[in-house]
Amino acid sequence: DISSAVSKFAPGWKAKACGDDMNPGLREQEMGKSNVLVTHPLDRTTGCRLFRDVSLPSGKKSTLHLTVGHHPQGDWLLIVAANGKEILRKSIDRQTAPRGWTQVEADLSDFAGKKIKLEMVNQPTDWAFEAGYWAQIELTSQ
């Protein structure tokens, strides 16, 4: 159970359907970044979900900022959803993150003034080194 690691790394966020492969949890150092959360899907079809309820201010542009990475031999699919509606889908692999890491932004403007369930999924692809590496999870409103 990586719940305590998730709450230390990203207070307010929770995890469900996460597996134990590849030693998930909080790591001091990983691929040149410090304080990295590692997640792993539960099985070949069930992605590890990080989620929380957030109230987005009206009249402002809210954005979810992520720095995510992959194992050097692996890849995974990042899915971001708000209230069950998929708003972003991106493969995290050698092409999108050639140095192991990539920055991703999800625009939440369509949900301004609403309370939403925000969810990020470490979805498996081909079941080889499927761990998700998270160096930043930040929500901003401007």
C-alpha positions in Angstrom: 0.0 0.0 0.0 1.6 3.3 -1.1 -1.0 5.5 0.5 1.4 7.0 3.1 4.0 7.7 0.3 1.4 9.4 -1.8 0.2 11.6 1.1 3.9 12.6 1.9 4.7 13.3 -1.8 1.4 15.1 -2.7 -0.7 16.0 0.4 -4.4 15.6 -0.3 -4.0 13.0 -3.0 -4.9 9.3 -2.5 -4.1 6.1 -4.4 -6.1 3.1 -5.4 -5.6 0.0 -7.6 -1.9 0.1 -7.3 0.4 -3.0 -7.5 3.6 -3.9 -5.7 5.9 -4.6 -8.7 9.0 -2.6 -9.1 9.2 -1.5 -5.4 6.7 1.4 -5.5 6.8 4.2 -3.0 8.8 7.4 -2.3 12.4 7.5 -3.4 15.0 10.0 -2.3 16.7 10.0 -5.8 15.6 8.6 -9.1 17.1 9.4 -12.6 18.5 12.7 -11.4 15.4 14.0 -9.5 14.9 14.0 -5.8 11.8 13.1 -3.9 10.2 10.9 -6.6 7.0 8.9 -6.2 6.9 5.5 -8.0 3.6 3.8 -8.8 2.8 0.6 -10.6 -0.4 -0.7 -12.1 -2.3 -3.3 -10.2 -2.3 -5.8 -13.1 -2.1 -5.9 -16.9 -5.4 -4.0 -17.4 -5.9 -2.0 -14.2 -4.0 1.2 -13.9 -2.8 2.7 -10.6 -5.0 5.8 -9.8 -4.0 8.9 -8.0 -7.0 11.1 -7.2 -8.4 13.9 -5.1 -11.4 16.3 -5.0 -10.5 19.9 -5.8 -12.6 23.1 -6.0 -11.5 25.2 -8.9 -11.9 29.0 -8.7 -14.2 30.6 -11.2 -12.8 33.2 -13.6 -9.3 31.7 -13.5 -7.4 29.3 -15.7 -6.5 26.2 -13.7 -3.8 23.9 -14.8 -2.4 20.6 -13.6 1.4 20.5 -13.9 3.1 17.2 -13.9 6.7 16.0 -14.2 6.5 12.3 -15.0 9.0 9.7 -16.1 9.5 6.0 -17.0 11.9 3.2 -16.3 14.7 3.2 -18.9 13.3 -0.1 -20.3 9.7 0.7 -19.9 6.7 2.8 -20.8 3.2 3.6 -19.6 0.2 5.6 -20.5 -0.7 8.7 -18.5 -4.4 9.4 -18.4 -5.8 12.5 -16.7 -9.6 12.8 -16.0 -11.9 15.2 -14.3 -15.2 14.0 -13.1 -14.7 10.8 -15.1 -14.1 12.8 -18.4 -10.7 12.1 -20.0 -8.9 15.3 -20.6 -5.4 14.1 -21.4 -3.8 10.8 -22.7 -0.1 10.6 -23.3 2.4 7.8 -23.7 5.3 8.2 -21.3 8.2 6.5 -23.1 11.6 7.0 -24.7 10.2 9.2 -27.5 8.1 11.5 -25.3 10.6 11.5 -22.4 14.0 10.7 -24.0 16.0 11.6 -20.9 13.6 9.8 -18.7 11.4 12.7 -17.8 8.8 15.0 -19.4 6.6 17.9 -18.4 2.9 17.6 -19.0 0.1 20.2 -18.5 -3.6 19.5 -18.3 -5.9 22.5 -18.8 -8.8 22.4 -16.4 -10.4 25.6 -17.6 -13.6 23.8 -18.6 -14.2 23.1 -14.9 -13.7 26.6 -13.5 -16.0 27.3 -10.6 -16.7 23.6 -10.0 -15.7 21.0 -7.5 -14.3 18.1 -9.4 -12.7 14.6 -8.8 -9.3 14.9 -10.5 -7.7 11.6 -11.4 -4.3 10.6 -12.9 -3.8 7.0 -14.0 -0.5 5.0 -14.5 -2.1 2.8 -17.1 -0.1 -0.3 -18.3 0.7 -0.8 -22.0 2.7 -3.9 -22.8 3.4 -5.1 -19.2 7.1 -4.5 -19.2 8.6 -2.1 -16.6 5.3 -0.2 -16.3 6.2 1.9 -13.2 5.1 5.5 -13.3 7.7 8.0 -11.9 6.2 11.3 -10.5 8.6 14.2 -9.7 5.9 16.9 -9.6 2.1 17.2 -9.2 1.0 20.8 -8.9 -2.3 22.6 -9.4 -2.2 26.3 -10.3 -4.9 28.9 -11.0 -4.2 32.2 -12.6 
